[in-house]
Amino acid sequence: MQTKTASVAAVSASVGLNIHKGKTKVLKFKAENNNPITLDGETLEDVESFTYLGCIIDEQGGSNADVKARIGKARVAFLQLKNIWNSKQLSTNIKVRIFNTNVMAVLLFGAENWRTTTTTIKKVQVFINSCLRKILNIHWPDTISNSLLWERTNQLPAEEEIRKRQWKWIGHTLRKSSNCITRQTLTWNPEGKRKRGRSKNTLRRILEADMKRMNRNWKELERIVQDRVGWRMLVSGLCSFTRSNRRK
């Protein structure tokens, strides 16, 4: 880590860029070496989490903190549009379109990289359902089933929407050149041993489980992704499979 930091600083300096030591933070994930990282003799601050491009990354390596923050920001966005949801002049269709562009966009920002656990999906879905019921002016003791709620508002279940976004992002990534770091991370296998105990479910494992359901491997996906129509059909088929399994 120290060598890489010095290398980045040297390359940056060669093109006239300097790394701001006060703004540079260090986050270590499952690292055995706890030696401080220095830059030009100055020790960089170790942090437990930081925000990068609007997404929270923490030392736990999960998505819980980011999902919690996303729900909070989406709730603020929803409350700011209270007059629209209560409007008698706007149709439900218009309200739902505004909800998708102003609330769902905030909620699912960065969802392409989420580790979608059952708990995560439930939290996101509960928030979405709550918002949709308010848009339809359905309040206790009146009730409505989730399937009918999604049908009336033309919404996909949260799990399906997130999976669709993830595989759409995978498609963009697989079309990049083979020397692109983003693409390499999809199939990169780091050396070393993990700690004892049950391994956590990661985005990589989630994607590979989906690939197993599709009876595909990375090589086949790299070929299919060049045909955008075929790729959309593949992703649509995966989402349909998820939907049918949910109904069983």
SVG drawing of the C-alpha trace seen along z (x, -y; Angstrom):
<svg xmlns="http://www.w3.org/2000/svg" viewBox="-60 -22 69 46">
<polyline fill="none" stroke="black" stroke-width="0.4" points="0.0,0.0 2.8,-2.3 4.6,-1.5 1.4,-2.1 0.8,-5.4 4.3,-6.7 3.9,-5.5 0.6,-7.4 2.2,-10.5 5.2,-10.3 3.0,-9.8 0.7,-12.6 3.7,-14.9 5.1,-14.1 2.0,-15.6 1.8,-18.6 -0.7,-17.3 -0.1,-17.2 -1.9,-15.0 -3.5,-17.0 -2.3,-15.3 -5.1,-16.8 -7.8,-15.5 -6.3,-12.0 -7.6,-9.3 -6.7,-5.7 -9.2,-2.9 -8.0,0.6 -10.2,3.6 -9.1,6.9 -5.5,5.8 -2.9,7.6 -0.4,4.8 -1.5,1.9 1.6,-0.3 0.6,-3.9 0.8,-5.2 2.9,-8.2 3.3,-10.7 6.4,-12.9 7.0,-12.1 3.5,-13.0 1.2,-10.3 -2.1,-10.0 -5.2,-9.8 -6.8,-6.3 -10.6,-6.3 -13.4,-3.8 -15.5,-5.0 -15.5,-7.7 -17.8,-8.9 -16.7,-8.5 -18.9,-9.8 -21.8,-10.0 -21.5,-6.4 -20.3,-5.4 -17.5,-2.9 -16.6,-1.4 -14.2,1.0 -16.9,3.7 -17.0,4.0 -20.8,4.1 -23.6,1.9 -25.5,1.3 -24.2,-2.2 -24.7,-3.3 -28.3,-1.9 -29.2,-3.6 -27.8,-6.9 -29.6,-6.5 -33.0,-5.9 -32.5,-9.0 -31.7,-11.1 -34.6,-9.7 -37.0,-10.4 -35.9,-14.0 -36.5,-14.2 -39.9,-12.7 -41.0,-15.1 -39.8,-18.1 -42.4,-17.2 -45.3,-16.8 -47.4,-19.4 -47.1,-17.3 -48.2,-14.1 -51.2,-15.9 -52.2,-17.7 -55.7,-17.0 -54.8,-18.4 -52.0,-16.0 -52.8,-12.5 -51.4,-9.4 -49.3,-8.7 -47.7,-12.1 -47.0,-11.7 -45.4,-8.3 -43.2,-9.7 -42.0,-12.5 -41.4,-9.9 -39.2,-7.8 -37.1,-10.8 -36.8,-12.6 -37.0,-10.0 -36.1,-6.6 -33.1,-8.1 -31.8,-9.3 -32.7,-6.0 -31.0,-3.7 -27.9,-5.8 -25.0,-3.4 -27.2,-0.4 -25.2,1.3 -22.6,2.1 -24.8,3.0 -24.5,6.4 -28.1,7.2 -28.9,9.2 -32.5,10.0 -32.3,7.3 -31.2,4.7 -33.9,5.5 -36.5,5.4 -35.5,2.0 -35.5,0.5 -38.9,2.1 -40.5,1.0 -39.6,-2.6 -40.7,-2.4 -44.1,-0.9 -44.6,-3.5 -44.1,-6.3 -46.3,-4.7 -49.2,-4.3 -49.0,-8.0 -49.0,-8.8 -52.2,-6.7 -53.6,-8.3 -54.0,-4.9 -53.7,-5.2 -54.5,-3.0 -56.9,-1.2 -57.2,-1.0 -54.8,1.7 -53.5,2.8 -51.4,5.8 -47.9,5.2 -48.5,6.8 -51.6,4.6 -49.6,1.5 -46.8,2.2 -49.3,2.9 -51.2,-0.4 -48.0,-2.4 -46.2,-0.5 -43.2,0.4 -40.9,3.3 -40.1,5.0 -37.0,3.5 -35.0,6.7 -35.8,7.0 -35.0,3.3 -31.7,3.5 -30.7,6.7 -31.7,5.1 -29.4,2.1 -26.6,4.3 -26.6,6.4 -27.0,3.3 -23.8,2.0 -22.1,5.3 -22.9,5.0 -21.3,1.6 -18.2,2.9 -17.8,6.0 -17.8,3.8 -14.7,1.9 -11.2,2.9 -9.5,5.9 -6.9,3.6 -9.6,1.5 -9.3,1.8 -13.1,1.8 -13.4,4.8 -10.5,6.7 -12.1,6.5 -15.0,8.6 -12.8,11.7 -9.8,10.8 -8.9,13.4 -6.6,11.9 -4.1,14.1 -4.1,14.9 -6.3,16.5 -9.5,15.2 -10.3,15.3 -12.0,18.4 -15.8,18.6 -18.6,18.4 -17.8,16.2 -20.0,13.1 -22.1,12.8 -20.5,10.3 -21.6,8.7 -19.2,11.0 -20.9,14.1 -24.4,12.7 -23.4,12.2 -21.9,15.6 -25.1,17.1 -27.1,15.4 -24.7,16.7 -25.3,20.2 -29.1,19.7 -28.5,18.6 -26.1,21.5 -23.4,19.0 -19.8,18.1 -17.7,14.9 -16.4,16.0 -19.9,16.5 -21.1,13.2 -18.2,11.3 -19.4,12.7 -23.2,12.1 -22.6,8.5 -21.4,7.4 -25.0,7.9 -26.9,5.3 -30.3,6.7 -29.3,10.2 -27.9,8.8 -31.2,7.0 -33.1,10.2 -30.7,12.1 -31.1,9.6 -34.9,9.5 -35.0,13.3 -33.0,13.3 -35.5,10.7 -38.4,12.8 -36.8,15.9 -36.5,13.9 -40.1,12.8 -41.4,16.3 -39.4,17.6 -40.8,14.9 -44.4,16.0 -43.7,19.7"/>
</svg>
